[in-house]
């Protein structure tokens, strides 16, 4: 794909009114709807930020890749939903770059966010599923997408819009160049190169290979940025020199005047251009050309014609030079129901350059044909225009216009005006996918796609409202049997009777000298990906067991899946349990049995059985004065996912949070026991402060919490600034009565996060001071990089406390605990008064002694 910018607004869709189908029949135009655009305020409710469900799923549309064409399809299917169709985007990266603005980003004119479409909020707005993983193949026989890190997912219709990779074949290119393709990673590669240049004291010689519009734009953009950064650092600009090498002529697909103008610009900026000479070999220190000339080079940027990814052809799709062959309707020539667009597609009869303009313009016809295919209707042919307006930037805020044989602009007033025009076009395109309208779509009695699927499907869907309760709500035996046969069930030697020999109940042996530890947890899904939800749910449920210092031996699952067609119920249950069993297998815990049922939404829980040495149990009431408090995971999941519901959280924030939530605490708990931790709890729904207060009350101690030291998930503070908090936050904030210095510290922007409810949070533990450094180092090196010391414990109330219940002093840089210190008032033991507040951690029998008359 060329990274030069074109005008998406100039796109012409030539296959709408009165178009003919592939069979030659006239097809009426697909209805289009216009909707008023307006910004969503930060106080918008969750339902306004996300498209509502359109009933049971009849068909699955899978989009592989977040390219320019698919970005349009995602929004189109969000604004004009097809009831009964579930859209799932499979994306290796959650942010997709807009190629037209990449040179401007490299030159320093745009921030990273300004030139990337965040796919997560777009999918959330539209009500689509987002699977953050890489597709590595497709099973065209069973119609499944094969993913790199998880089980395959089924499709009824499939569209592929993936990037291309650097062309190989040049000796040394793979090891000693910085490739521009795939574009989504070039920004990071460029920043690394920039730092290498700025941190050396010697001259850096950069060779750019590729004379198309992309190579030309990048060479000028990089020189512009490097000179600006060197000047800012007080270094001479001649510390970096540039040479551009091209096998043919410069910008060969554009007007001859464009080449002439660029040659003049390169000359004026001191960049050597070598035309008609290709690259033979690349080494660490040089680039050797086919002519025999050797160019010294510390850095080599590879911007030649790229190659397609191999897996579509290997999967059996018909290809042309590796690119997926598609008809004028953008459907595979070999596999009906499989579509392709963008760089990966080769349209039969309409060869076009790999330029972003064509990917952008394929979006509308692709969306229309996907709808037609799902409805079983004839497809529409699309004829792309042959000529397009190219607005090619020159590094500085100037551009050259190229249309057919006409070319003008450059480093002139006209060039500055062209760049301003290009800037407006690019920003307008980006705004379409960064600012979402508020939509409400009525749900018909029977979805049109269900009507097209036939009487059996209609009958199955009409039976959904009449689903039985009680045992009649169980998932059918045949569905359950098929799911279990697809799963790899983890086992444990302590399980005497489990799923390997099903019975009415599981039988588990408790090893001699051990005590049994039991806990249970259950909640509804907060993400639209059942596999990820299964992983998070089991980590969350096991957290209580790990916090006690126990080893989980077995779990019983309680799974609820949404009503729907039998095939969809089966797939949802399988994906959810596959996610859960992947974690259980990793830690060596058995799935010993469970119960499944149908309900209004996806939900999952587990009853956990673990064992521990009695004398090594870590209990909430085991803290001792003078110990140090540590936390193993960052906090902020509550506000982040509240923002995600409103399409306000960035994709990279949510992905990082899910990675943290899926991280098992098994190794962390073991390290805590080994390093002498005496008290521990997992930080979950009551928030960090709530769980710390439980530990303080159980131990009759006070604590200092250092708010500046608490690890925070990326994006959590930004979500708070938008005024977005979890629905449980107000209940948690009631515990502010336990903070001795609430009035002075509440203005800290991080303060609300100590009340933020967590899902699958980290372990909060009290550790002997003399062992904390070794423990923190061990935890960080074992996969818990956010582990921090966040406070310490005291036998007496803070001097700032005005009430015996104020057990915690929250310090920050402006309000140090040392300024007031510890009082001489010991923390009072739990009594009847504190036990009636709902915060009493005492066993029921002891509580009854206090409250009985």
C-alpha positions in Angstrom: 0.0 0.0 0.0 1.3 3.4 -0.9 1.4 5.7 2.1 0.8 8.8 0.0 -2.4 10.6 0.8 -5.4 10.8 -1.6 -8.8 12.3 -1.3 -11.3 9.7 0.1 -14.0 12.4 -0.4 -13.4 12.1 -4.1 -14.3 8.4 -4.1 -16.8 7.2 -6.7 -18.9 4.2 -6.0 -20.0 3.1 -9.5 -22.2 0.1 -8.7 -25.3 1.3 -6.9 -28.4 2.5 -8.7 -29.5 0.1 -11.4 -26.4 -2.0 -11.0 -26.3 -5.6 -12.3 -25.5 -8.7 -10.3 -23.0 -11.3 -11.4 -25.9 -13.2 -13.0 -26.8 -10.1 -15.1 -30.0 -9.3 -13.3 -30.9 -5.8 -12.2 -30.6 -5.4 -8.4 -32.3 -2.6 -6.5 -29.9 -0.3 -4.5 -29.4 -1.2 -0.9 -31.2 1.2 1.4 -28.9 3.7 3.0 -29.7 5.8 6.1 -28.2 9.1 7.2 -28.0 9.9 10.9 -27.2 13.2 12.6 -23.7 13.3 14.1 -23.1 14.6 17.5 -20.4 14.2 20.1 -21.0 12.0 23.1 -20.5 13.8 26.4 -18.4 12.2 29.1 -21.6 11.6 31.1 -23.3 9.5 28.5 -24.8 6.4 29.9 -23.4 3.0 29.0 -26.3 2.1 26.8 -25.9 5.2 24.8 -22.2 4.5 24.2 -22.8 1.0 22.9 -25.2 -0.4 20.3 -27.9 -2.6 21.9 -28.2 -6.4 21.1 -30.2 -7.3 18.1 -31.5 -10.6 19.4 -30.2 -14.2 19.0 -27.3 -14.8 16.6 -28.3 -16.4 13.3 -25.1 -15.9 11.4 -21.5 -14.9 12.2 -19.6 -12.4 10.0 -15.9 -12.5 10.7 -13.6 -9.6 9.6 -9.9 -10.5 9.7 -7.7 -7.3 9.9 -8.5 -3.7 10.7 -7.6 -2.2 7.4 -9.2 0.8 5.7 -12.0 -1.2 4.1 -12.9 -3.0 7.3 -13.0 0.2 9.3 -15.8 1.3 7.0 -17.6 -2.0 7.3 -17.4 -1.9 11.1 -19.1 1.5 11.3 -21.6 0.7 8.5 -22.8 -2.5 10.3 -23.0 -0.5 13.5 -25.1 2.4 12.2 -27.4 0.1 10.1 -27.4 -3.2 12.0 -28.5 -6.5 10.6 -30.5 -8.2 13.3 -29.3 -11.8 13.7 -25.8 -11.1 12.5 -22.9 -11.0 14.9 -19.9 -9.1 13.6 -16.5 -10.1 15.0 -13.3 -8.3 14.2 -10.0 -10.4 14.5 -7.1 -7.9 14.8 -3.5 -8.4 15.5 -3.3 -4.8 16.7 -6.1 -2.8 18.3 -5.2 0.5 16.6 -4.9 0.7 12.9 -2.8 3.5 11.2 -4.2 5.7 8.5 -1.6 5.4 5.8 -2.2 8.9 4.4 -1.1 10.5 7.7 1.8 8.3 8.5 4.4 10.6 6.8 3.0 13.5 8.7 3.4 11.5 11.9 7.0 10.7 11.1 7.7 14.3 10.3 6.2 15.3 13.7 3.1 17.0 12.4 0.6 14.5 13.9 0.6 12.6 17.2 0.3 8.9 17.2 -3.4 9.1 18.3 -4.2 11.6 15.6 -3.3 9.2 12.8 -4.6 5.9 14.2 -8.1 4.5 14.4 -8.7 2.9 17.7 -10.7 -0.3 16.9 -11.9 -1.0 20.4 -14.2 2.0 20.8 -15.4 1.6 17.2 -16.4 -2.0 17.9 -17.9 -1.1 21.3 -20.0 1.6 19.7 -21.2 -0.7 17.0 -21.8 -3.7 19.3 -19.3 -5.9 17.5 -16.9 -8.4 19.1 -13.2 -7.7 19.0 -10.8 -10.5 19.3 -7.2 -9.3 19.8 -5.3 -12.1 18.2 -3.6 -12.9 14.9 -5.4 -15.0 12.3 -2.9 -17.6 10.8 -5.1 -19.6 8.5 -8.7 -20.5 7.7 -10.4 -23.9 7.5 -12.5 -23.4 4.4 -14.1 -26.9 4.8 -15.5 -26.4 8.3 -15.6 -22.6 7.9 -13.4 -21.7 10.8 -10.8 -19.0 11.4 -7.5 -20.4 12.9 -6.1 -18.1 15.5 -2.5 -18.0 16.8 -3.2 -18.0 20.6 -6.7 -19.6 21.1 -9.2 -22.0 19.6 -10.7 -21.5 16.1 -13.9 -19.5 15.7 -16.6 -20.3 13.1 -17.9 -18.0 10.3 -20.8 -17.9 8.0 -19.3 -15.0 6.0 -15.7 -13.9 6.1 -13.8 -10.9 4.9 -10.0 -10.5 4.8 -8.3 -7.0 4.9 -4.8 -7.6 6.2 -1.5 -5.8 5.7 1.4 -6.9 3.5 4.9 -7.9 4.6 8.3 -6.8 3.5 9.4 -8.4 0.2 12.2 -10.8 0.8 15.0 -12.0 -1.5 17.7 -9.4 -1.0 20.6 -10.7 1.0 20.8 -9.1 4.5 17.5 -7.1 4.1 15.7 -9.1 6.8 18.5 -8.5 9.3 19.8 -5.1 8.6 16.9 -2.9 7.5 14.0 -1.2 9.1 10.9 -2.2 7.0 8.1 0.2 6.5 5.6 -2.7 6.0 3.6 -3.7 7.9 2.6 -0.1 8.4 1.0 -0.6 11.9 4.5 -1.2 13.4 6.5 1.3 11.6 5.9 4.2 14.0 7.5 2.3 16.9 10.4 1.1 14.6 11.0 4.7 13.5 11.0 6.0 17.1 13.6 3.4 18.0 15.7 4.5 15.0 15.3 8.1 16.0 16.6 7.4 19.5 19.6 5.5 18.1 20.6 8.5 16.0 20.1 11.0 18.8 22.1 9.0 21.3 25.2 8.6 19.2 27.9 11.2 18.7 29.0 10.1 15.2 27.4 10.9 11.8 24.4 8.7 10.8 24.0 7.9 7.2 20.5 6.8 6.2 19.7 5.0 3.0 16.0 4.8 1.9 15.3 2.0 -0.6 12.2 2.6 -2.7 11.3 5.4 -5.1 7.6 5.2 -5.1 5.4 7.9 -3.4 5.8 6.1 -0.1 9.6 6.1 -0.2 9.8 9.7 -1.3 7.4 10.9 1.4 9.2 9.0 4.1 12.7 10.1 3.1 11.6 13.8 3.3 9.6 13.3 6.5 12.4 11.5 8.3 15.0 14.2 7.3 12.6 16.9 8.4 12.1 15.3 11.8 15.7 14.4 12.4 17.0 17.8 11.6 14.4 19.3 13.9 15.3 16.9 16.8 19.0 17.5 16.3 18.5 21.2 16.4 16.4 20.9 19.5 19.2 18.9 21.1 21.8 21.5 20.1 23.5 19.3 17.6 24.4 20.1 14.0 21.8 19.0 11.4 24.5 17.5 9.2 25.0 14.7 11.7 22.4 12.8 9.6 22.6 12.4 5.8 20.1 10.8 3.5 20.3 8.9 0.2 17.4 7.4 -1.7 17.8 4.4 -4.0 15.3 3.2 -6.6 15.6 0.5 -9.2 13.6 2.6 -11.7 12.6 6.2 -12.0 11.3 8.3 -9.1 7.5 8.1 -8.5 7.0 6.2 -11.8 3.2 6.0 -11.5 2.7 9.7 -11.3 3.0 12.6 -13.8 6.5 13.4 -15.1 6.2 16.8 -13.6 5.9 15.2 -10.2 9.3 13.5 -10.6 10.9 16.7 -11.7 9.6 18.6 -8.7 10.7 16.0 -6.3 14.2 15.8 -7.8 14.5 19.5 -7.3 13.3 19.3 -3.7 15.7 16.4 -2.9 18.6 18.5 -4.4 17.7 21.5 -2.4 17.6 19.5 0.8 20.9 17.7 0.2 19.4 14.3 -0.4 21.2 12.2 -3.0 18.8 10.3 -5.4 20.1 7.2 -7.2 17.8 6.1 -10.0 18.0 2.9 -12.1 20.1 1.0 -9.6 18.7 -1.7 -7.3 20.0 -3.2 -4.1 22.1 -6.3 -4.2 23.2 -6.8 -0.6 22.6 -5.1 2.8 25.1 -5.4 5.6 25.4 -3.8 9.1 27.5 -1.0 7.7 26.6 -0.6 4.0 24.1 -1.1 1.1 25.7 -2.6 -2.0 23.9 -1.8 -5.3 23.6 -4.0 -8.4 26.0 -1.6 -10.2 28.7 -2.5 -7.7 28.5 0.8 -5.8 28.7 0.5 -2.1 26.9 3.1 0.1 28.0 3.5 3.7 24.8 3.2 5.9 24.2 3.0 9.6 20.5 2.8 8.9 18.5 1.4 6.0 14.8 2.0 5.5 13.1 -0.6 3.3 10.1 0.9 1.4 10.0 -1.3 -1.7 7.0 -3.2 -3.1 5.8 -5.5 -0.3 4.7 -9.1 -0.5 1.4 -10.7 0.6 1.1 -12.9 3.7 1.4 -16.5 2.7 -1.4 -18.1 4.7 -4.4 -17.2 2.5 -2.9 -19.2 -0.4 -1.8 -22.0 1.9 -5.4 -22.2 3.2 -6.6 -23.0 -0.4 -7.9 -19.6 -1.5 -7.1 -18.9 -5.2 -4.3 -16.3 -5.4 -2.4 -14.3 -8.0 1.2 -13.8 -7.0 0.1 -14.5 -3.5 -2.7 -12.0 -3.4 -6.3 -13.3 -2.9 -8.1 -13.3 -6.3 -11.5 -11.7 -6.0 -14.3 -10.9 -8.4 -15.5 -7.4 -9.1 -17.9 -8.0 -6.2 -14.8 -8.5 -3.9 -15.7 -12.2 -3.3 -13.1 -14.9 -3.6 -13.0 -16.6 -7.0 -12.6 -20.0 -5.4 -14.6 -19.8 -2.2 -18.1 -18.2 -2.0 -18.7 -16.3 1.2 -15.1 -15.3 1.5 -14.3 -11.7 0.6 -11.1 -9.7 0.5 -10.2 -6.0 0.1 -7.3 -3.7 0.5 -3.7 -4.7 -0.2 -4.3 -8.4 0.1 -6.8 -8.5 -2.7 -6.3 -8.8 -6.4 -9.5 -7.8 -8.3 -9.9 -9.8 -11.5 -10.2 -7.4 -14.4 -9.3 -4.4 -12.4 -5.6 -4.3 -11.5 -4.8 -1.3 -9.4 -1.7 -0.1 -7.4 -1.5 -1.1 -3.7 -2.6 2.4 -2.6 -4.7 3.4 0.4 -7.2 5.2 -1.8 -8.4 2.0 -3.3 -8.7 0.3 0.1 -10.8 3.2 1.3 -13.1 3.1 -1.7 -13.6 -0.6 -1.5 -15.3 -0.1 1.9 -18.8 0.8 0.8 -19.2 -1.9 -1.9 -17.7 -4.5 0.5 -20.2 -3.7 3.2 -23.1 -3.9 0.7 -22.0 -7.2 -0.7 -21.5 -8.7 2.7 -25.1 -7.8 3.5 -26.3 -9.2 0.2 -24.4 -12.5 0.8 -25.8 -12.9 4.3 -29.3 -12.4 2.9 -28.7 -14.9 0.1 -29.1 -12.3 -2.6 -27.0 -11.6 -5.8 -23.9 -9.6 -5.3 -23.1 -6.2 -6.9 -20.0 -5.6 -9.1 -17.8 -2.7 -8.3 -15.6 -0.9 -10.8 -12.9 1.2 -9.2 -11.8 4.3 -11.0 -8.5 4.2 -12.8 -7.2 7.6 -12.0 -7.0 9.2 -8.6 -5.7 12.5 -7.2 -2.5 12.0 -5.3 -1.5 14.6 -2.7 2.1 13.7 -1.8 3.7 15.5 1.1 7.2 16.9 1.1 8.3 16.5 4.7 7.6 20.2 5.6 3.9 21.3 5.5 3.8 21.3 1.7 2.5 18.9 -0.9 2.5 18.1 -4.6 -0.7 17.3 -6.4 -0.6 14.6 -9.1 -3.6 13.8 -11.4 -3.0 12.0 -14.7 -0.4 14.1 -16.5 -1.0 17.2 -14.4 1.3 18.0 -11.5 1.8 21.2 -9.4 2.8 22.3 -5.9 6.0 21.7 -4.0 7.9 24.0 -1.8 5.7 27.0 -2.7 2.6 28.9 -1.7 0.6 26.5 -3.8 2.3 23.5 -2.1 1.4 25.0 1.3 -2.3 25.3 0.3 -2.3 21.7 -1.0 -0.9 20.5 2.3 -3.7 22.3 4.1 -6.2 20.8 1.8 -4.7 17.3 2.3 -4.7 17.9 6.1 -8.4 18.7 6.1 -9.2 15.6 4.0 -7.2 13.3 6.2 -8.7 14.7 9.5 -12.2 14.5 8.1 -11.7 10.8 7.2 -10.2 10.1 10.7 -13.1 11.9 12.4 -15.6 9.6 10.8 -14.1 6.7 12.9 -13.0 8.6 16.0 -16.3 10.4 16.8 -19.3 8.1 16.9 -23.0 9.2 16.6 -25.5 7.9 19.1 -27.7 5.2 17.5 -30.8 3.2 18.4 -31.9 0.5 16.1 -35.4 -1.2 16.3 -35.4 -5.0 16.4 -37.9 -6.6 14.1 -40.0 -9.6 15.3 -38.0 -11.9 13.0 -34.6 -10.7 11.6 -34.4 -10.5 7.8 -31.4 -12.7 7.9 -33.3 -15.3 9.8 -36.1 -15.2 7.2 -33.4 -15.9 4.5 -32.1 -18.8 6.5 -35.3 -20.8 6.3 -38.2 -22.1 8.4 -36.1 -24.2 10.8 -34.2 -21.2 11.9 -37.3 -19.1 12.3 -38.9 -21.8 14.4 -35.9 -22.1 16.6 -35.8 -18.3 17.2 -39.5 -18.0 17.9 -39.1 -20.6 20.6 -36.5 -18.5 22.5 -39.0 -16.5 24.5 -40.7 -19.7 25.7 -37.5 -21.2 27.2 -38.2 -23.1 30.4 -36.8 -22.4 33.8 -35.7 -24.9 36.5 -33.9 -27.9 35.1 -35.5 -27.1 31.8 -33.1 -24.2 31.4 -30.1 -26.5 31.3 -28.0 -26.7 28.1 -29.1 -29.7 26.1 -27.2 -33.0 26.6 -26.1 -33.2 23.0 -24.7 -29.7 23.0 -22.9 -30.3 26.3 -21.5 -33.6 25.1 -20.1 -32.0 21.9 -18.5 -29.2 24.0 -16.9 -31.6 26.4 -15.5 -33.7 23.6 -13.8 -30.6 22.1 -12.3 -29.5 25.4 -9.0 -30.8 26.8 -10.1 -31.4 30.4 -7.4 -30.6 33.0 -7.1 -33.2 35.8 -5.4 -33.6 39.2 -4.3 -36.7 41.1 -6.4 -35.7 44.1 -9.6 -36.0 42.1 -10.9 -39.5 42.6 -14.2 -39.0 40.8 -14.4 -36.3 38.2 -15.3 -35.7 34.5 -13.2 -38.6 33.4 -15.8 -40.9 35.1 -18.9 -38.6 35.5 -21.1 -39.1 38.5 -23.6 -37.1 40.5 -20.8 -35.3 42.4 -17.0 -35.0 42.4 -14.9 -36.9 45.0 -11.6 -35.3 46.0 -9.1 -36.5 48.5 -7.5 -34.1 51.0 -3.8 -35.1 51.4 -2.7 -36.0 55.0 -1.7 -33.0 57.1 -3.5 -30.5 54.9 -6.6 -28.5 55.4 -9.3 -27.9 52.7 -9.9 -24.4 51.5 -13.2 -23.7 49.7 -14.4 -20.6 47.9 -16.9 -19.6 45.2 -17.3 -16.8 42.7 -19.7 -16.0 39.9 -20.3 -12.9 37.7 -21.7 -12.0 34.3 -19.5 -11.1 31.4 -18.1 -7.6 31.0 -16.3 -8.3 27.7 -17.8 -9.6 24.4 -15.1 -12.3 23.9 -16.2 -15.5 25.7 -12.6 -17.0 25.6 -11.1 -14.0 27.3 -14.0 -13.9 29.7 -13.4 -17.6 30.6 -9.8 -16.9 31.4 -10.6 -13.8 33.6 -13.4 -15.5 35.4 -11.3 -18.5 36.5 -8.4 -16.3 37.6 -10.8 -14.2 39.6 -12.4 -17.2 41.3 -9.0 -18.8 42.2 -7.8 -15.5 43.7 -9.3 -16.2 47.1 -7.6 -19.6 47.2 -4.2 -18.2 46.3 -4.6 -15.3 48.8 -4.9 -17.9 51.6 -1.7 -19.6 50.4 -3.6 -22.6 49.2 -3.0 -24.7 46.1 -6.2 -25.1 44.0 -6.8 -28.8 43.2 -10.2 -28.7 41.5 -13.1 -26.5 40.5 -16.7 -27.0 39.7 -18.0 -24.6 36.9 -21.3 -22.8 36.9 -21.8 -21.6 33.2 -24.6 -19.6 31.7 -24.8 -18.9 28.0 -27.3 -16.7 26.1 -30.4 -18.2 24.4 -30.0 -18.9 20.8 -29.6 -21.4 18.0 -28.1 -24.7 19.2 -24.9 -24.1 17.2 -24.4 -20.7 18.7 -25.0 -21.9 22.3 -22.5 -24.7 21.7 -19.8 -22.3 20.4 -20.3 -19.7 23.2 -20.1 -22.4 25.8 -17.0 -24.0 24.2 -15.1 -20.7 23.7 -15.8 -19.7 27.3 -14.8 -23.0 28.8 -11.8 -23.3 26.5 -10.5 -20.0 28.0 -11.1 -21.3 31.5 -9.5 -24.7 31.0 -6.4 -23.1 29.4 -5.7 -21.3 32.8 -6.6 -24.4 34.8 -4.2 -26.6 32.7 -1.4 -24.0 33.2 -1.6 -24.1 37.0 -2.4 -27.9 37.3 -6.0 -27.6 38.6 -8.7 -30.0 37.6 -12.1 -29.2 36.2 -14.0 -31.8 38.2 -17.6 -31.0 37.1 -20.2 -28.3 37.0 -23.5 -27.1 35.8 -24.6 -25.2 32.6 -27.7 -23.4 31.7 -29.2 -20.9 29.3 -30.0 -17.3 30.4 -30.2 -13.7 29.2 -26.4 -13.2 29.0 -23.0 -14.9 29.3 -22.0 -15.6 32.9 -19.5 -17.9 34.6 -18.4 -18.9 38.1 -16.5 -21.6 39.9 -16.6 -23.4 43.3 -13.0 -23.9 44.1 -11.4 -26.6 46.2 -7.8 -26.1 47.4 -5.5 -27.4 50.1 -2.9 -25.8 52.3 -0.6 -26.4 55.3 -2.5 -25.1 58.3 0.6 -23.3 59.7 1.2 -21.6 56.4 -2.2 -20.1 55.8 -2.2 -16.4 55.0 -5.3 -14.9 56.5 -6.6 -11.3 56.5 -6.1 -11.2 60.3 -2.5 -12.2 60.2 -0.8 -8.8 59.8 1.8 -7.7 62.3 2.9 -4.2 63.3 5.9 -2.9 61.4 5.3 -5.0 58.3 5.4 -3.7 54.7 2.5 -3.8 52.3 3.0 -4.9 48.7 0.6 -5.2 45.8 1.3 -7.5 42.8 -0.9 -6.1 40.1 -1.9 -2.6 39.0 -5.4 -1.3 39.8 -8.0 0.6 37.6 -10.1 -2.1 36.0 -13.4 -0.7 37.3 -13.1 2.7 35.7 -11.5 1.3 32.5 -14.3 -1.1 31.8 -16.9 1.5 32.7 -15.3 3.7 30.1 -15.1 0.7 27.7 -18.9 0.3 27.9 -19.2 3.9 26.8 -16.7 3.5 23.9 -14.4 5.9 25.7 -11.4 3.6 26.6 -8.5 3.2 24.1 -7.9 -0.2 22.8 -4.4 -0.5 24.1 -5.6 0.4 27.6 -8.2 -2.4 27.6 -5.8 -4.9 26.1 -3.2 -4.2 28.8 -5.9 -4.5 31.5 -7.1 -7.8 30.2 -3.5 -9.1 30.1 -3.2 -8.2 33.7 -6.5 -9.7 34.7 -5.7 -13.0 32.9 -2.4 -13.3 34.7 -2.5 -16.1 37.3 -1.4 -15.4 40.8 -0.3 -18.9 41.5 3.4 -18.2 41.3 3.0 -14.9 43.2 1.2 -16.6 46.1 3.9 -19.3 46.3 6.6 -16.6 46.5 4.7 -14.8 49.2 4.6 -17.9 51.4 8.3 -18.6 50.7 9.2 -15.1 51.8 7.2 -15.2 55.1 4.1 -13.2 54.2 1.7 -13.5 57.2 -1.4 -11.9 55.7 -2.9 -11.6 52.2 -6.0 -10.9 50.3 -6.8 -10.6 46.6 -8.0 -7.1 45.6 -11.4 -7.4 44.0 -14.8 -5.8 44.2 -14.4 -3.7 47.4 -11.4 -2.0 46.0 -7.9 -1.6 47.4 -9.0 0.5 50.4 -11.8 -1.8 51.2 -9.7 -4.9 51.3 -6.9 -3.1 53.2 -9.5 -2.1 55.9 -10.6 -5.7 56.2 -7.0 -6.7 56.9 -6.6 -3.9 59.4 -9.7 -4.8 61.3 -8.9 -8.5 61.3 -5.4 -7.8 62.7 -6.3 -4.8 65.0 -3.8 -2.6 63.2 -3.6 0.7 61.3 -1.9 1.2 58.0 -0.3 3.9 55.8 -1.2 3.7 52.1 1.2 5.5 49.7 -1.1 6.6 46.9 1.9 7.7 44.7 3.4 4.2 44.9 0.3 2.3 43.9 0.7 0.8 40.4 -2.1 2.1 38.1 -3.2 0.6 34.8 -2.6 2.8 31.8 -5.6 4.9 30.9 -7.3 4.6 34.4 -6.5 8.2 35.4 -7.6 9.4 31.9 -11.0 7.7 32.4 -11.4 9.3 35.8 -10.8 12.7 34.3 -13.8 12.0 32.0 -15.9 11.5 35.1 -16.3 7.8 34.5 -16.3 5.4 37.4 -17.7 1.9 38.0 -21.3 1.5 39.2 -20.0 -0.1 42.4 -17.8 2.9 43.1 -20.4 4.9 45.2 -20.9 1.9 47.5 -17.1 1.5 48.0 -16.7 5.2 48.7 -18.8 4.9 51.8 -15.7 3.3 53.4 -14.0 6.7 53.2 -14.9 7.0 56.9 -11.8 4.7 57.5 -9.4 7.3 56.0 -7.9 9.5 58.7 -6.9 12.4 56.4 -9.6 12.2 53.8 -10.2 15.9 53.5 -6.6 16.8 52.7 -5.8 13.9 50.4 -9.1 13.7 48.4 -7.9 16.3 45.9 -5.2 13.9 44.7 -6.4 12.8 41.2 -5.5 9.2 42.0 -7.5 9.2 45.2 -10.7 7.7 43.7 -8.8 4.7 42.4 -8.4 3.3 45.9 -12.2 2.7 45.8 -12.1 1.3 42.3 -13.6 -2.2 42.2 -11.2 -4.7 40.7 -11.8 -7.9 38.7 -9.1 -10.6 38.9 -6.9 -8.1 40.8 -3.5 -8.7 42.4 -2.5 -9.9 45.8 -2.2 -7.4 48.7 0.1 -8.8 51.3 1.9 -7.9 54.6 5.6 -9.0 54.6 8.4 -8.7 57.1 10.4 -5.6 56.4 13.7 -7.4 56.2 12.5 -9.7 53.4 10.5 -7.3 51.2 13.3 -6.3 48.8 14.1 -9.9 47.9 10.4 -10.7 47.5 9.7 -7.7 45.3 12.6 -8.6 43.0 11.4 -12.3 42.9 7.9 -11.2 42.0 8.9 -8.8 39.3 11.2 -11.4 37.7 8.5 -14.0 37.8 5.9 -12.2 35.7 4.5 -9.5 38.1 6.4 -6.4 36.8 4.1 -3.9 38.5 4.8 -5.3 42.0 5.4 -2.3 44.4 5.7 -1.5 48.1 2.6 0.6 48.8 2.5 1.0 52.6 3.2 -0.3 56.0 1.4 -1.3 59.2 1.3 0.3 62.7 0.0 -0.8 66.1 -1.5 2.6 66.9 -4.0 4.9 65.1 -2.6 7.7 62.9 -2.3 10.9 64.9 -4.6 12.5 62.3 -7.4 10.2 63.2 -10.4 11.7 64.9 -12.3 8.5 65.3 -11.3 4.9 66.2 -12.6 3.7 62.8 -10.1 5.8 60.9 -7.5 3.1 60.5 -5.8 4.2 57.3 -3.6 7.2 56.5 -3.4 7.9 52.8 -0.2 9.7 52.0 1.1 11.4 48.9 4.0 13.7 48.1 2.2 16.7 49.7 0.9 14.9 52.7 3.5 12.6 54.3 2.6 10.4 57.2 5.8 11.4 58.9 4.6 14.9 59.3 2.0 13.8 61.9 3.0 10.2 62.6 1.5 7.6 64.8 -0.5 8.4 67.9 -0.2 6.6 71.2 -3.8 5.3 70.9 -3.8 1.5 70.1 -6.2 0.2 67.5 -9.3 -1.0 69.3 -10.3 -4.7 68.9 -13.4 -5.5 66.9 -16.5 -5.1 69.0 -20.3 -5.2 68.6 -20.4 -1.7 67.2 -18.1 -2.4 64.4 -19.7 -5.7 63.7 -23.0 -4.2 62.8 -21.6 -2.0 60.0 -21.3 -4.9 57.5 -17.5 -4.5 57.6 -16.8 -7.2 60.2 -14.5 -9.9 59.0 -15.0 -12.1 62.1 -16.5 -15.6 61.8 -20.3 -15.7 62.3 -20.1 -17.6 65.6 -17.9 -14.9 67.2 -20.0 -12.1 65.7 -23.1 -13.8 67.2 -21.5 -13.6 70.7 -21.2 -9.8 70.3 -24.7 -9.2 69.0 -26.8 -11.7 71.1 -28.6 -10.2 74.1 
